Amino acid sequence: MDLAVAGAAAQVSLEGEVLRDVRIVLSAVAPRALRAPAGEAVIEGRTPDEALLHEAGRCAAGDCSPKADLIVPLEWTPQVDYA
């Protein structure tokens, strides 16, 4: 059986090349799925590029505080690439 170490989903609307109505949700990093408002704020109203999306991922990761469990030791969490 495979279990997620962590998960993320995003929904955006585009106005031309500008991101609007950004929603980022994280899973498997808290008792329930949670929104990542810091990650959302980074990209709202901006034109996406690779550096911006990396920054949004880093900020979204700061919106959660994963706990160790039987599957994923806490020392793994700093090694995750939030891109």
Secondary structure by P-SEA (a helix, b strand, c coil): ccccccbbbbbbccccccccbbbbbbccccccccccaaaaaacccccccaaaaaaaaaaaaacbbbbbccccccccccccccc
